[in-house]
Each structure stands twice: as C-alpha cells, then as structure tokens.
Amino acid sequence: MSSPGIARDATTDWSMLERIGRKDEEALSVLYDRYSGVVFSEAKRILHNTGAAEEILQDLFCKVWKTPERFDPAKELRRRRGYDDELNENGVALSVNVELPATQRLLVDKVRAVMKRLPGNQRGALEYAYFEGMTQAEIAKKTRQPLDTVRMWIHSAMGAVKKVLS
C-alpha cells in the first residue's frame, strides 16, 4: 500500500491502513478513535437519524477492516471510476495536519459554516458530490439541470470552501 509522497511514520492514516491490512486490531482502533466522531456527526447531520448514522459508522469501519486496500491513496475510488477532472478541479489542498482531532474539528466547523451560507443549489450539488459520491453528470440528471449549470454550482461552492480553508 505504499504511495509516493505520503508520510510513512507510525501514526499516519496510511501507516494505520497498512497495519490493518496485516489484521492489526490496534491500528483499526486508532483510526476509529481518530475519525468516528466526525463520521458519526456528519452521517447524523445528513440523515437526521441516530440509528442510521451508527449503522453507517459501523459499516464504514467494517469495510476498512475487510478491505483496507480500497482506501489506498494510490487507488483513489473516484480516480478508478474516471473522475480525474472533477477531482483535480475541485480539490482542496491543506497545509495543516488533518490527523489531529483538534484540527479536524476546526476544519469541520469551518466547512459547516460555509455550507450554511451557500445558496441551496450550490450546497445541494456539493453534498451530492462529496457526501453521496455522485458525478457532476449524475447530479445534473438528478436535479434536471444542465451539466454546465451543475459544474458552475460546484465550482462556486468549492471556491467558497477553499477561501475559508486557505
């Protein structure tokens, strides 16, 4: 699971995934402690259902345990599905260590604040893209809007997010 340019010390997410690939339960526990709060709170916010959010949290970490190679940055899911252009165009580069819980909370709070201020169409398109993993073409079909309109919504929304995170 080694990837060029990814830090390899014993505490990085990627090193934890490598250990999980060797069935190291402690590594799974570390990742769970690191991300369960953020995953649960976002799932609950989106679904408005505590039970469903708990199921999603459990399912996610079961998938991490069973198939940690799916979470390898060299095998990015969207890249394998052919969404390179969308990812490159709408990515956000951060210069902070997002593995620290305090940094995660701060970033989540900033993104939530930006999301609340976005017009409904931009917020909806961004949620479809990043929370449901939909492509821009799928969002256009679902919203019955032209693809260029959806692209503009996502581009504008990501511009607002990038501005706050820069």
C-alpha positions as CSV (number, residue, x, y, z in Angstrom):
1,M,0.0,0.0,0.0
2,S,3.0,2.3,-0.2
3,S,2.4,5.5,-2.1
4,P,5.0,8.0,-3.2
5,G,4.8,11.3,-1.4
6,I,2.8,10.0,1.5
7,A,4.3,10.3,5.0
8,R,5.2,6.8,6.4
9,D,5.6,7.3,10.1
10,A,3.9,5.0,12.6
11,T,1.0,7.3,13.3
12,T,-0.2,8.4,9.8
13,D,-3.6,7.2,8.5
14,W,-1.8,5.4,5.7
15,S,0.5,3.5,8.0
16,M,-2.6,2.5,10.1
17,L,-4.2,1.2,6.9
18,E,-1.1,-0.8,6.1
19,R,-1.2,-2.3,9.6
20,I,-4.9,-3.0,9.2
21,G,-4.1,-4.9,6.0
22,R,-2.0,-7.2,8.3
23,K,-5.0,-7.5,10.6
24,D,-3.7,-5.3,13.4
25,E,-6.7,-4.5,15.6
26,E,-4.9,-1.8,17.4
27,A,-4.4,0.2,14.2
28,L,-8.2,-0.1,13.5
29,S,-8.8,1.2,17.0
30,V,-6.5,4.2,16.3
31,L,-8.3,5.1,13.1
32,Y,-11.7,4.6,14.8
33,D,-10.7,6.9,17.7
34,R,-9.4,9.4,15.1
35,Y,-12.4,9.6,12.8
36,S,-15.5,8.0,14.4
37,G,-16.7,11.3,15.9
38,V,-16.5,13.2,12.6
39,V,-18.0,10.4,10.6
40,F,-20.9,9.9,13.1
41,S,-21.7,13.6,13.4
42,E,-21.7,14.1,9.6
43,A,-23.8,11.0,9.0
44,K,-26.3,12.1,11.7
45,R,-26.4,15.6,10.3
46,I,-27.1,14.3,6.8
47,L,-29.6,11.6,7.7
48,H,-31.2,13.1,10.8
49,N,-31.3,9.7,12.3
50,T,-29.0,8.5,15.1
51,G,-29.6,4.8,14.4
52,A,-28.8,5.1,10.7
53,A,-25.7,7.2,11.5
54,E,-24.5,4.4,13.9
55,E,-25.0,1.8,11.2
56,I,-23.0,3.8,8.6
57,L,-20.2,4.3,11.1
58,Q,-20.1,0.5,11.8
59,D,-20.4,-0.4,8.1
60,L,-17.6,2.0,7.2
61,F,-15.1,0.6,9.8
62,C,-16.1,-3.0,8.9
63,K,-15.2,-2.1,5.3
64,V,-11.9,-0.6,6.4
65,W,-11.1,-3.8,8.3
66,K,-12.1,-6.1,5.5
67,T,-10.7,-4.2,2.5
68,P,-8.1,-1.6,3.7
69,E,-6.5,-1.6,0.2
70,R,-9.6,0.3,-1.1
71,F,-8.5,3.3,1.0
72,D,-5.1,3.5,-0.5
73,P,-4.4,6.9,-1.9
74,A,-2.8,5.4,-5.0
75,K,-6.1,3.7,-5.7
76,E,-8.4,6.6,-5.1
77,L,-12.0,5.5,-5.7
78,R,-13.1,8.4,-7.8
79,R,-9.9,8.1,-9.9
80,R,-10.7,4.4,-10.6
81,R,-14.2,5.5,-11.6
82,G,-12.8,8.1,-14.1
83,Y,-13.5,11.3,-12.3
84,D,-10.0,12.7,-12.5
85,D,-11.0,16.1,-14.0
86,E,-13.7,16.7,-11.3
87,L,-11.3,15.8,-8.5
88,N,-8.4,17.9,-9.8
89,E,-10.7,20.9,-10.5
90,N,-12.5,20.7,-7.1
91,G,-9.8,19.5,-4.7
92,V,-8.7,21.5,-1.7
93,A,-5.0,21.3,-0.6
94,L,-4.5,21.9,3.1
95,S,-1.2,22.8,4.8
96,V,-2.2,21.6,8.2
97,N,-2.0,18.1,9.8
98,V,-5.6,16.9,9.4
99,E,-4.9,13.8,11.5
100,L,-5.0,15.8,14.7
101,P,-8.5,15.8,16.3
102,A,-8.5,19.5,17.1
103,T,-7.6,20.3,13.5
104,Q,-10.3,18.1,12.3
105,R,-12.9,19.7,14.5
106,L,-11.8,23.2,13.4
107,L,-11.9,22.3,9.7
108,V,-15.4,20.6,10.0
109,D,-16.7,23.7,11.8
110,K,-15.3,26.0,9.1
111,V,-16.8,23.8,6.3
112,R,-20.2,23.6,8.1
113,A,-20.3,27.4,8.4
114,V,-19.5,27.9,4.7
115,M,-22.1,25.2,3.7
116,K,-24.8,27.0,5.7
117,R,-24.1,30.3,3.8
118,L,-24.2,28.7,0.3
119,P,-27.2,29.1,-1.9
120,G,-29.4,25.9,-1.8
121,N,-28.5,24.7,-5.3
122,Q,-24.7,25.0,-4.6
123,R,-25.0,23.3,-1.2
124,G,-27.1,20.5,-2.7
125,A,-24.7,19.9,-5.6
126,L,-21.7,19.8,-3.2
127,E,-23.5,17.4,-0.9
128,Y,-24.4,15.1,-3.7
129,A,-20.8,15.2,-5.0
130,Y,-19.0,14.8,-1.7
131,F,-21.4,13.0,0.6
132,E,-23.1,10.7,-1.9
133,G,-20.1,10.4,-4.3
134,M,-22.2,11.4,-7.4
135,T,-20.5,12.7,-10.5
136,Q,-21.5,16.0,-12.0
137,A,-23.4,14.2,-14.8
138,E,-25.3,12.2,-12.2
139,I,-26.1,15.4,-10.3
140,A,-27.3,17.1,-13.5
141,K,-29.6,14.2,-14.2
142,K,-30.9,14.0,-10.6
143,T,-31.6,17.8,-10.4
144,R,-32.7,18.0,-14.1
145,Q,-30.3,20.8,-14.7
146,P,-27.8,21.3,-17.5
147,L,-24.4,19.8,-16.8
148,D,-22.7,23.2,-17.2
149,T,-25.0,24.7,-14.5
150,V,-24.1,21.9,-12.1
151,R,-20.4,22.4,-12.8
152,M,-20.8,26.1,-12.1
153,W,-22.6,25.4,-8.8
154,I,-19.9,23.1,-7.6
155,H,-17.1,25.3,-8.8
156,S,-18.6,28.3,-7.0
157,A,-19.3,26.3,-3.8
158,M,-15.7,24.9,-3.8
159,G,-14.4,28.4,-4.3
160,A,-16.2,29.5,-1.1
161,V,-14.8,26.4,0.8
162,K,-11.3,27.0,-0.5
163,K,-11.4,30.6,0.5
164,V,-12.2,29.7,4.1
165,L,-9.7,26.9,4.3
166,S,-6.8,28.8,2.8
